[in-house]
Amino acid sequence: MNNRGEPLVYHGCIPVVDAEYDTQRDSSATEAIIWALADATSVDPTVLPPLFDYVDPDAINALFDRSETDIEGTTILSFQIDTWNVFVRSDGRIRICDGTQPTDPEPVFDSTIA
């Protein structure tokens, strides 16, 4: 935890994509994750393996859909798809890191929720 009581999650790989989602205005969190992965891998989203092979998309949407729940504090979810490390934060930030490019550990998200 940092001095504001927010969780600190560290990554040890090179960040390649930063994206955001807003379920109030745009797509679901899982759709934003798929588009961020497509950007990271430089392929069309339809070519990616199904997200449900790695994580439950409905659970992600339920966790981060602000119309369904009132999220208090910071929630961070991380999972791996092939060699890609995916980090999703409750304020809508998504970071994709290349797990084949190790680095010294540092916080995934260094700024606080506004």
C-alpha positions as CSV (number, residue, x, y, z in Angstrom):
1,M,0.0,0.0,0.0
2,N,1.1,3.5,-0.7
3,N,0.7,6.4,1.8
4,R,-2.9,6.9,0.6
5,G,-3.8,3.3,1.4
6,E,-4.0,2.3,-2.3
7,P,-2.6,-1.1,-3.3
8,L,0.7,-1.1,-5.1
9,V,1.1,-3.8,-7.8
10,Y,4.5,-4.2,-9.4
11,H,5.4,-5.5,-12.9
12,G,8.8,-6.7,-14.1
13,C,8.3,-6.3,-17.8
14,I,8.2,-3.6,-20.5
15,P,4.8,-1.8,-20.8
16,V,3.8,-1.7,-24.5
17,V,0.2,-0.4,-24.3
18,D,-1.7,1.9,-22.0
19,A,-5.4,2.2,-22.6
20,E,-8.6,3.3,-20.8
21,Y,-12.2,2.3,-20.7
22,D,-15.4,3.9,-19.5
23,T,-18.4,1.6,-19.2
24,Q,-20.5,4.7,-18.7
25,R,-19.7,6.0,-22.2
26,D,-18.0,3.3,-24.2
27,S,-17.4,-0.4,-24.3
28,S,-17.1,-2.9,-21.6
29,A,-13.8,-3.5,-19.8
30,T,-13.3,-6.8,-21.6
31,E,-13.8,-5.1,-25.0
32,A,-11.2,-2.5,-24.0
33,I,-8.8,-5.2,-22.9
34,I,-9.3,-7.1,-26.3
35,W,-8.6,-3.9,-28.2
36,A,-5.5,-3.1,-26.0
37,L,-4.2,-6.7,-26.6
38,A,-4.8,-6.3,-30.3
39,D,-2.8,-3.0,-30.2
40,A,0.0,-4.7,-28.3
41,T,0.3,-7.7,-30.6
42,S,-0.4,-5.6,-33.8
43,V,-3.1,-8.0,-34.9
44,D,-6.9,-7.7,-35.6
45,P,-8.9,-8.4,-32.4
46,T,-10.6,-11.3,-34.2
47,V,-7.3,-13.1,-34.6
48,L,-6.6,-13.1,-30.8
49,P,-7.4,-16.3,-28.8
50,P,-10.7,-16.1,-27.0
51,L,-10.4,-14.1,-23.8
52,F,-12.5,-16.7,-21.9
53,D,-9.6,-19.2,-22.4
54,Y,-7.6,-17.2,-19.9
55,V,-10.1,-15.3,-17.7
56,D,-13.9,-15.0,-17.2
57,P,-15.0,-12.0,-19.2
58,D,-18.3,-11.8,-17.4
59,A,-16.5,-11.6,-14.1
60,I,-14.3,-8.8,-15.4
61,N,-17.3,-6.8,-16.5
62,A,-19.1,-7.5,-13.3
63,L,-16.1,-6.4,-11.3
64,F,-15.5,-3.1,-13.2
65,D,-19.0,-2.1,-14.4
66,R,-19.8,0.9,-12.3
67,S,-23.5,0.8,-13.1
68,E,-23.7,-2.6,-11.4
69,T,-21.6,-1.9,-8.3
70,D,-20.3,1.1,-6.5
71,I,-16.5,0.6,-6.4
72,E,-14.8,2.1,-3.4
73,G,-11.1,2.5,-3.3
74,T,-8.8,1.0,-5.9
75,T,-9.3,-2.4,-7.4
76,I,-6.5,-3.9,-9.6
77,L,-6.8,-7.1,-11.6
78,S,-3.9,-8.8,-13.2
79,F,-3.7,-11.9,-15.4
80,Q,-1.6,-13.3,-18.2
81,I,-2.5,-14.1,-21.8
82,D,0.3,-16.0,-23.5
83,T,3.4,-13.8,-22.9
84,W,1.4,-10.7,-22.2
85,N,0.7,-9.4,-18.7
86,V,-2.6,-7.5,-18.4
87,F,-3.4,-5.1,-15.6
88,V,-6.8,-3.4,-15.2
89,R,-7.6,-0.8,-12.6
90,S,-11.0,0.3,-11.4
91,D,-10.5,3.9,-12.7
92,G,-10.5,2.5,-16.2
93,R,-6.8,2.2,-16.8
94,I,-5.4,-0.8,-18.6
95,R,-1.7,-1.6,-19.1
96,I,-0.3,-4.4,-21.2
97,C,3.3,-5.5,-20.6
98,D,5.5,-7.8,-22.7
99,G,6.4,-10.7,-20.4
100,T,9.3,-11.6,-22.7
101,Q,11.0,-8.3,-21.9
102,P,12.0,-8.4,-18.2
103,T,12.8,-5.2,-16.3
104,D,13.4,-4.2,-12.7
105,P,10.1,-4.3,-10.8
106,E,8.2,-1.0,-10.6
107,P,4.6,-0.1,-9.8
108,V,2.2,-0.8,-12.7
109,F,0.2,2.3,-12.0
110,D,2.0,5.1,-10.3
111,S,-0.7,7.8,-10.1
112,T,-3.7,7.7,-7.8
113,I,-7.3,7.6,-8.8
114,A,-8.7,11.1,-9.3
